[in-house]
Structures are given as structure tokens and as C-alpha cells.
Amino acid sequence: MAFSGKVALITGGGSGMGRLAARNLAAQGKLVAALDVNVDGLKETADGHDGILTIPTDVTDSDSVENAVRRCEQELGPIDRVYNAAAIMPTGLLMDQDISVIHKIMDINYGGVVNVAKYALPGMLERGRGDFINFASMAGWLPIIYLGAYNASKFAVVAFAEVLYHENRNKGVRFACVCPPPVATPLLQQAEDNVWPKTFDSAPPIEPQQVLDAIEVTLEKDTLWVFPGRGTKLGWRARLWFPRLMWKIVHRTEGF
Ligand SMILES: NC(=O)c1ccc[n+]([C@@H]2O[C@H](COP(=O)([O-])OP(=O)(O)OC[C@H]3O[C@@H](n4cnc5c(N)ncnc54)[C@H](O)[C@@H]3O)[C@@H](O)[C@H]2O)c1
């Protein structure tokens, strides 16, 4: 594992990949601050796992994020690693989705990343060490029908993470921007509960641990992009080089 530090702060720590990252690090004797709006989820994450401090936090609320960062540093120590994993993914056609839902997706998925960067990253840059990991998605590169609001939020994360990296490289902090295809976590239930894009069926979801392992490989190489799963990088290239072809495939797959 590429992590030699001691303290990690993880948003979205109450479920899925945030929970898995928190438990993995705690099992290695690291100290973890798990942040989430889901208090029950946080409790479950920490149950039976020493070393996980749970801090109920709404990442859209900059005061809440600032307090969580301060509490983490006071109780656990300087932050050596951040996972920005909090997100939501309600699906639907853009003209069918409620306006408040579209804004909420952006506030959490993109605004949350901004808030955590503004409060947690300055200390890491000052100390000249640490890992700053942003979860984007393949949806941050490949727009598809039914996922427009989530696509927009993840395109924003991709752009923010890329510029953040270029503005701060060579300052001792390593950056990773994670772009997985569908992963087997509770997030997918939000598509099940709304509209399931048939495009998701092009391959079975990958396992959360695969994503976390791919992050370590990227951090060790000191590069930015993480494309976990077979064929993910190819899909990314196809979108860059053949966007019209990709849209043809999306229309054919979704049936309109
Ligand atoms: N699961 C996938 O298919 C997939 C694919 C690509 C990228 N991702 C990204 O990976 C990251 C982790 O996703 P996951 O699959 O583990 O999802 P998940 O749904 O299992 O966990 C996300 C967590 O974010 C929390 N959250 C939501 N709103 C919040 C808020 N306002 N403040 C704080 N926490 C909040 C939720 O309560 C939840 O515990 C996300 O950024 C997601 O977009 C997931």
C-alpha cells in the first residue's frame, strides 16, 4: 500500500467505497475520521473497528466541513490522506428530474469536493505531504441518457481535480482522480429506484476493493488518473476520439 501516513479523512464514510477505505485503513492501524450525513451508516462503519472516529457532516455545508476537519486534526492529528467519496446518483431524464434534485446532485458531488479541498488541503500543502483523492467517475467523461445531472457533477469534479493537481504538483502532496465504471455499492440502488440506464449493463459492476487497489497503484506512480476495471481506459479513449460514435451506441442501447 502506498500510504505511509497516519491519519485519513474520508467523506462518504458511511457506505460503499468510503466505508471500505475506512475499515481497510483502520485494520492497518491508521486513524480515520469518517464523515457522512448518514449517522446510522457511520455507526455501522465504525462498529467493531478500532481507530474510526465518526463525524456526522454534510459536505455541502462549508461550516460543517470546516468543523469536521478541525475536529479530525485535534483528535487524531494532521491529515495525511483525504478520500472525497461522498455522492448521490438519482437518475432520470433532465426534463423529468426536479430542479432541486439537479442542484442537489451538483452541491453534494461537486460542492462537497470543493469544500473539503478548501479546508483540508491547505494544511497538507503546508506540511508538504499527503494524498488527496477525489472520486469522479467514468460518468465524468462519458455522458449518457438518464445520468445527465450526475454526469455534469462528475465532469465538474474531473475539471476541478485536474486543475487542482496542476496548480499544486511538485509540492509534496500526491493527487488521484478516480474514474470507475459502475461499482457494486449501494449507490447503484439509486438508479434501481429511479431509472436504470441500460448502458450500465454493458459489463457487470466491478468490486469496490478493485477501485481502492487501483488508487494505490496510481499514487505510487505519482500520476493523476485512476481508471479501474477492464476496458475502462479504452472507453475513456473512445469518448475522447469518437464522441459521435459513443453517442450512437448510447442511443442504440437506451432505445431512443
Ligand atoms: N458505485 C459506483 O458505481 C460508482 C462508480 C463511479 C464513481 N463512484 C463514485 O465513488 C464515490 C463513492 O461512491 P459509493 O459507490 O461508495 O457510494 P455510496 O452510496 O455507497 O456512498 C456514498 C456516501 O455518500 C454519503 N453522502 C451523500 N450525501 C452526503 C452529504 N451531503 N454529506 C456527506 N455525505 C453524503 C451517503 O450518505 C453515502 O454514505 C462517489 O463519489 C461516487 O460518485 C461510484
The ligand as an SDF file (V2000), in Angstrom:
LIG
                    3D

 44 48  0  0  0  0  0  0  0  0999 V2000
  -20.7580    2.8850   -7.1450 N   0  0  0  0  0  0  0  0  0  0  0  0
  -20.4920    3.2630   -8.3840 C   0  0  0  0  0  0  0  0  0  0  0  0
  -20.9950    2.6630   -9.3650 O   0  0  0  0  0  0  0  0  0  0  0  0
  -19.5540    4.3980   -8.6530 C   0  0  0  0  0  0  0  0  0  0  0  0
  -18.9740    4.4990   -9.9370 C   0  0  0  0  0  0  0  0  0  0  0  0
  -18.1400    5.5790  -10.1930 C   0  0  0  0  0  0  0  0  0  0  0  0
  -17.8720    6.5120   -9.2200 C   0  0  0  0  0  0  0  0  0  0  0  0
  -18.4350    6.3830   -7.9960 N   0  0  0  0  0  0  0  0  0  0  0  0
  -18.1560    7.4150   -7.0030 C   0  0  0  0  0  0  0  0  0  0  0  0
  -17.4730    6.8140   -5.9160 O   0  0  0  0  0  0  0  0  0  0  0  0
  -17.7570    7.5440   -4.7120 C   0  0  0  0  0  0  0  0  0  0  0  0
  -18.2070    6.5920   -3.6180 C   0  0  0  0  0  0  0  0  0  0  0  0
  -19.4500    6.0460   -4.0280 O   0  0  0  0  0  0  0  0  0  0  0  0
  -20.0860    4.7120   -3.4270 P   0  0  0  0  0  0  0  0  0  0  0  0
  -20.3670    3.8710   -4.5960 O   0  0  0  0  0  0  0  0  0  0  0  0
  -19.2670    4.2090   -2.3180 O   0  0  0  0  0  0  0  0  0  0  0  0
  -21.4810    5.3120   -2.9330 O   0  0  0  0  0  0  0  0  0  0  0  0
  -22.3710    5.0590   -1.6290 P   0  0  0  0  0  0  0  0  0  0  0  0
  -23.7350    5.4840   -1.9910 O   0  0  0  0  0  0  0  0  0  0  0  0
  -22.1970    3.6740   -1.1530 O   0  0  0  0  0  0  0  0  0  0  0  0
  -21.7310    6.0650   -0.5820 O   0  0  0  0  0  0  0  0  0  0  0  0
  -21.8420    7.4540   -0.7280 C   0  0  0  0  0  0  0  0  0  0  0  0
  -21.9680    8.0650    0.6530 C   0  0  0  0  0  0  0  0  0  0  0  0
  -22.0490    9.4940    0.4880 O   0  0  0  0  0  0  0  0  0  0  0  0
  -22.8850    9.9550    1.5240 C   0  0  0  0  0  0  0  0  0  0  0  0
  -23.4180   11.2980    1.2790 N   0  0  0  0  0  0  0  0  0  0  0  0
  -24.4320   11.6580    0.4470 C   0  0  0  0  0  0  0  0  0  0  0  0
  -24.6860   12.9670    0.5760 N   0  0  0  0  0  0  0  0  0  0  0  0
  -23.8200   13.4570    1.5090 C   0  0  0  0  0  0  0  0  0  0  0  0
  -23.6110   14.7480    2.0800 C   0  0  0  0  0  0  0  0  0  0  0  0
  -24.3320   15.8070    1.7180 N   0  0  0  0  0  0  0  0  0  0  0  0
  -22.6420   14.8810    3.0200 N   0  0  0  0  0  0  0  0  0  0  0  0
  -21.9110   13.8150    3.4060 C   0  0  0  0  0  0  0  0  0  0  0  0
  -22.0760   12.5650    2.9070 N   0  0  0  0  0  0  0  0  0  0  0  0
  -23.0210   12.3970    1.9650 C   0  0  0  0  0  0  0  0  0  0  0  0
  -24.0240    8.9270    1.5650 C   0  0  0  0  0  0  0  0  0  0  0  0
  -24.7590    9.0280    2.7670 O   0  0  0  0  0  0  0  0  0  0  0  0
  -23.2520    7.6470    1.4030 C   0  0  0  0  0  0  0  0  0  0  0  0
  -22.9290    7.1010    2.6590 O   0  0  0  0  0  0  0  0  0  0  0  0
  -18.8020    8.5770   -5.1110 C   0  0  0  0  0  0  0  0  0  0  0  0
  -18.1770    9.8240   -5.3490 O   0  0  0  0  0  0  0  0  0  0  0  0
  -19.3890    8.0390   -6.3920 C   0  0  0  0  0  0  0  0  0  0  0  0
  -19.9480    9.0450   -7.2010 O   0  0  0  0  0  0  0  0  0  0  0  0
  -19.2490    5.3490   -7.6870 C   0  0  0  0  0  0  0  0  0  0  0  0
  1  2  1  0
  2  3  2  0
  2  4  1  0
  4  5  1  0
  4 44  2  0
  5  6  2  0
  6  7  1  0
  7  8  2  0
  8  9  1  0
  8 44  1  0
  9 10  1  0
  9 42  1  0
 10 11  1  0
 11 12  1  0
 11 40  1  0
 12 13  1  0
 13 14  1  0
 14 15  2  0
 14 16  1  0
 14 17  1  0
 17 18  1  0
 18 19  2  0
 18 20  1  0
 18 21  1  0
 21 22  1  0
 22 23  1  0
 23 24  1  0
 23 38  1  0
 24 25  1  0
 25 26  1  0
 25 36  1  0
 26 27  1  0
 26 35  1  0
 27 28  2  0
 28 29  1  0
 29 30  1  0
 29 35  2  0
 30 31  1  0
 30 32  2  0
 32 33  1  0
 33 34  2  0
 34 35  1  0
 36 37  1  0
 36 38  1  0
 38 39  1  0
 40 41  1  0
 40 42  1  0
 42 43  1  0
M  CHG  2   8   1  16  -1
M  END
$$$$
